[in-house]
Amino acid sequence: MSARTACRVRAKSRSRAGLDFTNWVDRAFNGFLIPLLGLIAFPYATLFYVLAYNPVSGGVGGWGWIFVVLGFVFDIGHWVGGGVTGRQRYASA
C-alpha cells in the first residue's frame, strides 16, 4: 500500500461518524455530547476518566476513581483560582 493510499484510509476511518474524538474517548463514552460537556465543565476529570476507563473490566476501577476525583479537585481549584485572580485584578485597578 502506498503512503497516499494509507493516508486516505486513515482519513476515512477518522471521519466515519463525523464527530468522534478519539478511540479512547469512544470506548469510555457513547456519543459525543457527554464528553463535549465534560470537556467544557470538567476538563481534567473528563480526561482522567478517559485515561482510567478499562473496557475489559467494564469501566473504571478503584484507583481509576481516585484519579477521576483528583481531576475533579483540579477543576474546582482552577475555577476558584480564576475567581481569586479576577477579584485581585479588579481590586488593584
Legacy VTK file of the C-alpha trace (Angstrom):
# vtk DataFile Version 3.0
C-alpha trace
ASCII
DATASET POLYDATA
POINTS 93 float
0.000 0.000 0.000
1.418 3.375 -0.917
1.702 6.257 1.537
-1.031 8.201 -0.270
-3.475 5.266 -0.057
-2.675 4.742 3.620
-3.384 8.421 4.259
-6.794 8.149 2.576
-7.676 5.039 4.571
-6.803 6.770 7.858
-8.785 9.872 6.879
-11.855 7.778 6.059
-11.646 5.846 9.312
-11.364 9.071 11.322
-14.411 10.658 9.761
-16.695 7.633 9.983
-19.181 9.300 12.350
-18.153 12.885 11.792
-17.925 13.979 15.432
-15.720 11.307 17.004
-12.968 12.475 19.328
-10.573 9.537 19.547
-10.766 5.797 20.008
-10.122 6.175 23.743
-12.986 8.626 24.175
-15.250 6.442 22.043
-14.528 3.490 24.336
-15.245 5.486 27.505
-18.400 7.279 26.302
-21.271 6.598 23.931
-21.930 9.552 21.653
-20.287 12.941 21.666
-22.486 15.178 23.831
-21.383 13.924 27.274
-17.619 14.122 26.568
-18.086 17.543 24.954
-19.952 18.862 28.002
-17.363 17.194 30.212
-14.537 18.967 28.417
-16.329 22.292 28.832
-17.310 21.909 32.510
-14.769 19.445 33.977
-11.858 19.020 31.558
-9.411 17.364 33.973
-11.979 14.942 35.397
-13.107 14.004 31.877
-9.533 13.446 30.741
-8.719 11.313 33.785
-11.920 9.295 33.288
-10.948 8.552 29.698
-7.448 7.536 30.773
-8.744 5.362 33.642
-11.513 3.655 31.668
-10.872 -0.035 31.045
-13.271 -1.710 28.612
-12.107 -5.196 29.621
-13.281 -4.858 33.226
-16.360 -2.864 32.230
-15.447 0.614 33.375
-13.362 2.484 35.901
-11.910 0.576 38.842
-10.835 1.647 42.341
-7.629 3.525 41.557
-9.257 4.931 38.436
-11.942 6.633 40.508
-9.258 8.177 42.695
-7.721 9.749 39.591
-11.136 10.987 38.420
-11.773 12.600 41.817
-8.284 14.136 41.656
-9.205 15.602 38.268
-12.411 16.994 39.768
-10.360 18.635 42.545
-8.094 20.147 39.869
-11.162 21.502 38.055
-12.588 23.073 41.211
-9.175 24.544 42.031
-8.975 26.004 38.544
-12.366 27.702 38.973
-11.573 29.032 42.456
-8.124 30.247 41.433
-9.558 32.070 38.441
-12.100 33.843 40.630
-9.473 34.928 43.173
-7.177 36.212 40.426
-10.031 38.159 38.830
-11.015 39.785 42.122
-7.401 40.770 42.810
-7.024 42.233 39.348
-10.129 44.413 39.646
-9.390 45.422 43.259
-5.972 46.805 42.305
-7.306 48.794 39.331
LINES 1 94
93 0 1 2 3 4 5 6 7 8 9 10 11 12 13 14 15 16 17 18 19 20 21 22 23 24 25 26 27 28 29 30 31 32 33 34 35 36 37 38 39 40 41 42 43 44 45 46 47 48 49 50 51 52 53 54 55 56 57 58 59 60 61 62 63 64 65 66 67 68 69 70 71 72 73 74 75 76 77 78 79 80 81 82 83 84 85 86 87 88 89 90 91 92
